[in-house]
Amino acid sequence: MKISTFLTVIGLCAALQCFGQEKFWTAADKQSTIDQLVRTRDAVVKETENLTPGQWAFRESPDRWSIGQIVEHLALWEIVWFRELSIGTRNKPQPELLKTSRPDSYYQEFINEPNPHKAAEIAAPTGFIQGRDNLTFFLRGREQTLTFLRSSEADMRAIFELTGTPEPRNMHQVLIYQWGHTDRHLRQIMKVKGHVSYPK
């Protein structure tokens, strides 16, 4: 076989292999996810950046969180989400699991339902972080995720965690939880700010 013919065959094989690797997480999916993470980040900043120490610490009742505790809780979850993302993307793509996974809407509806959720112990706020430092803590974690996503070529829809379950969750759906969880607690922050005794 001539060298030129051999190289042509190799090129065709590479092209066919490339075409055979379907991408499930589209450029539109990636940009939409980044946009949601930026939107919710900016909303947290808008709602908290000018608070006084008294406003950060105000609690509607002894059993309710202050805004400082809410934002600390968000920051703790940012660590958890990033760990899931960084570990999960080391898994090999398993697009066949898309047949048995729940739709994105399931995760969107669950994280945004009005019913109260019990916070996991790993993300229970300590209340030790003071005022605006909670915002700094949250922003550090969110920026870590955004930096990772902007440079990653991972197919987030084809990479799964919890693969031993009947309805495994892909990494795109983990990211839905991340920004949806922020929206959930933004509503909580606004409720605290709307309380009749909230410091003015």
C-alpha positions in Angstrom: 0.0 0.0 0.0 1.3 3.4 -0.9 2.1 5.8 1.9 -0.5 8.3 0.6 -3.2 5.7 0.5 -2.3 4.5 3.9 -2.5 8.0 5.4 -5.9 8.5 3.7 -7.2 5.3 5.3 -5.9 6.3 8.7 -7.6 9.8 8.3 -10.9 8.2 7.3 -10.8 5.9 10.3 -10.1 8.7 12.6 -12.9 10.8 11.2 -15.4 7.9 11.5 -14.3 7.3 15.1 -14.8 11.0 15.8 -18.3 11.1 14.2 -19.2 8.0 16.3 -18.6 9.8 19.6 -21.9 11.6 20.0 -21.9 14.6 22.4 -25.0 14.6 24.7 -24.1 17.8 26.6 -24.4 20.4 23.9 -22.8 23.8 23.8 -26.3 25.3 24.5 -26.6 23.0 27.6 -23.2 24.2 28.8 -23.9 27.9 28.2 -27.3 27.7 29.8 -25.8 26.0 32.9 -23.1 28.6 33.2 -25.7 31.4 32.8 -27.9 30.0 35.6 -24.9 29.7 37.9 -23.9 33.3 37.2 -27.5 34.5 37.5 -28.0 32.9 40.9 -24.5 34.0 42.1 -25.3 37.6 41.2 -28.7 37.4 42.9 -27.0 36.4 46.1 -24.6 39.3 45.9 -27.5 41.7 45.1 -29.5 40.6 48.1 -26.6 40.6 50.6 -23.7 42.8 49.7 -25.0 45.9 51.5 -26.4 44.3 54.7 -25.5 45.6 58.1 -24.2 43.3 60.8 -27.6 43.3 62.4 -29.3 42.4 59.2 -26.9 39.5 58.6 -27.5 38.2 62.1 -31.3 38.7 62.3 -33.4 35.6 62.8 -37.2 35.4 62.4 -37.3 33.1 65.4 -34.8 31.0 67.4 -35.4 28.0 65.2 -34.9 29.9 61.9 -31.6 30.7 60.1 -30.2 34.2 59.8 -29.2 35.4 56.4 -25.6 34.8 57.4 -26.4 31.1 58.2 -28.3 30.7 54.9 -25.4 32.0 52.9 -23.0 29.8 54.9 -25.2 26.9 54.1 -25.0 27.8 50.4 -21.2 28.0 50.6 -21.0 24.6 52.3 -23.0 23.1 49.5 -20.8 24.7 46.9 -18.0 22.6 48.3 -20.1 19.4 48.1 -21.3 20.2 44.5 -17.7 20.9 43.3 -16.5 17.6 44.9 -19.2 15.7 43.1 -18.4 17.4 39.9 -14.6 16.9 40.1 -15.0 13.3 41.1 -17.9 12.5 38.8 -16.1 13.8 35.7 -13.4 11.2 36.2 -15.9 8.5 35.5 -16.2 7.1 31.9 -19.2 8.3 29.9 -22.1 5.9 30.2 -24.7 7.3 27.8 -26.7 4.0 27.9 -27.8 5.1 31.4 -29.8 7.9 29.8 -32.5 5.4 29.1 -33.2 4.8 32.8 -32.4 8.2 34.3 -35.1 10.6 35.3 -35.8 13.7 33.2 -34.2 17.1 34.1 -37.7 18.3 35.1 -37.8 15.9 38.0 -34.7 17.6 39.6 -35.9 21.1 38.8 -39.3 20.4 40.4 -37.8 18.7 43.4 -35.3 21.4 44.3 -37.9 24.2 43.7 -40.9 22.7 45.5 -42.3 24.9 48.3 -42.2 22.2 50.9 -39.4 22.5 53.5 -36.3 20.3 53.1 -34.1 19.2 56.0 -30.5 20.3 55.6 -27.9 17.5 55.4 -25.6 17.5 58.5 -22.6 18.2 56.3 -24.1 21.5 55.2 -25.7 22.7 58.4 -24.5 26.2 59.1 -22.3 26.7 62.1 -23.0 30.4 62.6 -19.3 31.0 63.3 -18.7 33.0 60.2 -19.5 36.6 60.6 -21.6 38.8 58.2 -20.2 39.5 54.8 -17.5 36.8 55.2 -20.3 34.3 54.4 -20.7 35.9 51.0 -16.9 35.7 50.4 -17.1 32.0 51.3 -20.0 31.4 48.9 -18.4 33.3 46.0 -15.1 31.4 46.3 -16.9 28.1 45.9 -19.1 29.3 43.0 -16.2 30.7 41.1 -14.4 27.4 41.5 -17.3 25.6 39.7 -17.6 28.2 37.0 -13.8 28.1 36.2 -14.0 24.3 36.0 -17.1 24.3 33.7 -15.7 26.9 31.3 -12.6 24.9 30.6 -14.1 21.3 30.9 -14.8 19.3 27.8 -16.6 16.6 29.8 -19.9 15.4 28.5 -22.0 16.1 31.6 -25.1 14.3 30.4 -23.2 11.1 29.7 -21.3 11.0 32.9 -23.2 9.6 35.9 -22.9 9.4 39.7 -24.9 7.0 41.8 -24.7 4.4 39.0 -25.8 1.6 41.3 -29.3 3.0 41.6 -32.2 2.2 39.3 -32.5 5.9 38.1 -28.9 7.3 38.2 -28.3 11.0 38.1 -26.0 12.6 35.5 -23.7 15.5 36.2 -25.9 17.9 34.3 -28.6 17.1 36.8 -26.2 17.7 39.7 -25.6 21.1 38.3 -29.4 21.7 38.1 -29.4 21.0 41.8 -26.6 23.5 42.4 -28.2 26.5 40.8 -31.7 25.4 41.8 -30.6 25.1 45.4 -29.4 28.7 45.3 -32.7 29.9 44.0 -34.5 28.0 46.8 -32.5 29.9 49.4 -32.8 33.2 47.7 -36.5 33.0 48.4 -35.6 32.2 52.0 -33.4 35.3 52.2 -36.1 37.5 50.8 -38.6 36.1 53.3 -36.2 37.0 56.2 -35.8 40.5 54.8 -39.6 40.9 54.6 -40.2 40.1 58.2 -41.8 42.8 60.2 -39.0 42.9 62.8 -36.1 42.8 60.2 -33.7 45.7 61.0 -34.0 48.6 58.7 
